[in-house]
Amino acid sequence: MHAIGNPKDFFLGVLLVIVAAVFALGLTKLRIGTAAQMGPGYFPMLLICLLGILGAALVVKGLRKSGTSAGTIDISSIRGLALIVLPVAFVGATLKPLGMVPSLGIAVLLTTFAAPDWTVRNSIAITIAVVAFCWLVFSFGLGLPVSAFGPLMGGR
């Protein structure tokens, strides 16, 4: 059995492999297709495979090279992680009932709180820019049927 030389790389690699495996299992319901005739699951599966390969490479690197210990988990890292992960889940849960603008706006605003140099002015500017960009890209650029405001906000 190998000793773990670099625990940070090793455990990050294990985490990435697990995430890739979970998402790959979730994609089994979508048709993958081929490179010539891509199905709706082709590109996500490609990205998941790349994530899994990156994770495996980090596991190998963590076993081979020495590095710093993984250390302890402090509360600020948990706060930052929560302020990134939870808003993404919020968008998934509220996109249809609230619509893209309020759902994404709240999520982006919450993620800005994770920045160590957080200011109200920057948070509002980033939120407006990201929501406007996403609305333009998804609604007009890609023509996706995503409503700006959902039924709970008086939209369709």
Contacts in CASP RR format, 6 or more apart in sequence:
PFRMAT RR
TARGET T0000
AUTHOR 0000-0000-0000
METHOD contacts of the structure
MODEL  1
MHAIGNPKDFFLGVLLVIVAAVFALGLTKLRIGTAAQMGPGYFPMLLICL
LGILGAALVVKGLRKSGTSAGTIDISSIRGLALIVLPVAFVGATLKPLGM
VPSLGIAVLLTTFAAPDWTVRNSIAITIAVVAFCWLVFSFGLGLPVSAFG
PLMGGR
2 63 0 8 1.000
4 10 0 8 1.000
4 62 0 8 1.000
4 63 0 8 1.000
5 62 0 8 1.000
5 63 0 8 1.000
5 64 0 8 1.000
5 65 0 8 1.000
5 66 0 8 1.000
5 67 0 8 1.000
6 61 0 8 1.000
6 62 0 8 1.000
6 65 0 8 1.000
6 66 0 8 1.000
6 67 0 8 1.000
6 68 0 8 1.000
7 62 0 8 1.000
7 67 0 8 1.000
7 68 0 8 1.000
7 69 0 8 1.000
7 70 0 8 1.000
7 71 0 8 1.000
8 62 0 8 1.000
8 67 0 8 1.000
8 68 0 8 1.000
8 69 0 8 1.000
8 70 0 8 1.000
9 58 0 8 1.000
9 59 0 8 1.000
9 61 0 8 1.000
9 62 0 8 1.000
9 65 0 8 1.000
9 67 0 8 1.000
10 58 0 8 1.000
10 59 0 8 1.000
10 61 0 8 1.000
10 62 0 8 1.000
10 63 0 8 1.000
11 70 0 8 1.000
12 55 0 8 1.000
12 58 0 8 1.000
13 54 0 8 1.000
13 55 0 8 1.000
13 56 0 8 1.000
13 57 0 8 1.000
13 58 0 8 1.000
13 59 0 8 1.000
14 55 0 8 1.000
14 59 0 8 1.000
16 51 0 8 1.000
16 52 0 8 1.000
16 54 0 8 1.000
16 55 0 8 1.000
16 58 0 8 1.000
17 52 0 8 1.000
17 55 0 8 1.000
17 56 0 8 1.000
17 59 0 8 1.000
19 51 0 8 1.000
20 48 0 8 1.000
20 49 0 8 1.000
20 51 0 8 1.000
20 52 0 8 1.000
20 55 0 8 1.000
21 52 0 8 1.000
23 44 0 8 1.000
23 48 0 8 1.000
23 51 0 8 1.000
24 45 0 8 1.000
24 48 0 8 1.000
24 49 0 8 1.000
27 41 0 8 1.000
27 44 0 8 1.000
27 45 0 8 1.000
27 48 0 8 1.000
30 39 0 8 1.000
30 40 0 8 1.000
30 41 0 8 1.000
30 44 0 8 1.000
31 39 0 8 1.000
31 40 0 8 1.000
31 41 0 8 1.000
32 39 0 8 1.000
32 41 0 8 1.000
32 42 0 8 1.000
32 45 0 8 1.000
33 39 0 8 1.000
33 41 0 8 1.000
33 42 0 8 1.000
34 42 0 8 1.000
35 42 0 8 1.000
79 114 0 8 1.000
80 114 0 8 1.000
83 110 0 8 1.000
83 111 0 8 1.000
83 113 0 8 1.000
83 114 0 8 1.000
84 111 0 8 1.000
84 114 0 8 1.000
86 110 0 8 1.000
87 106 0 8 1.000
87 107 0 8 1.000
87 108 0 8 1.000
87 110 0 8 1.000
87 111 0 8 1.000
88 107 0 8 1.000
90 103 0 8 1.000
90 106 0 8 1.000
90 107 0 8 1.000
90 110 0 8 1.000
91 103 0 8 1.000
91 104 0 8 1.000
91 107 0 8 1.000
92 103 0 8 1.000
94 102 0 8 1.000
94 103 0 8 1.000
94 106 0 8 1.000
95 103 0 8 1.000
95 104 0 8 1.000
95 146 0 8 1.000
96 150 0 8 1.000
97 150 0 8 1.000
97 151 0 8 1.000
97 152 0 8 1.000
98 149 0 8 1.000
98 150 0 8 1.000
98 152 0 8 1.000
98 153 0 8 1.000
99 146 0 8 1.000
99 147 0 8 1.000
99 148 0 8 1.000
99 149 0 8 1.000
99 150 0 8 1.000
99 153 0 8 1.000
99 155 0 8 1.000
100 131 0 8 1.000
100 134 0 8 1.000
100 135 0 8 1.000
100 138 0 8 1.000
100 139 0 8 1.000
100 146 0 8 1.000
100 147 0 8 1.000
100 148 0 8 1.000
101 131 0 8 1.000
101 135 0 8 1.000
101 148 0 8 1.000
101 149 0 8 1.000
102 149 0 8 1.000
102 153 0 8 1.000
104 130 0 8 1.000
104 131 0 8 1.000
104 134 0 8 1.000
105 127 0 8 1.000
105 130 0 8 1.000
105 131 0 8 1.000
108 126 0 8 1.000
108 127 0 8 1.000
108 130 0 8 1.000
108 131 0 8 1.000
109 123 0 8 1.000
109 124 0 8 1.000
109 127 0 8 1.000
112 118 0 8 1.000
112 122 0 8 1.000
112 123 0 8 1.000
112 126 0 8 1.000
112 127 0 8 1.000
113 123 0 8 1.000
115 122 0 8 1.000
135 148 0 8 1.000
138 144 0 8 1.000
138 146 0 8 1.000
139 146 0 8 1.000
139 148 0 8 1.000
147 155 0 8 1.000
147 156 0 8 1.000
148 155 0 8 1.000
149 155 0 8 1.000
150 156 0 8 1.000
END
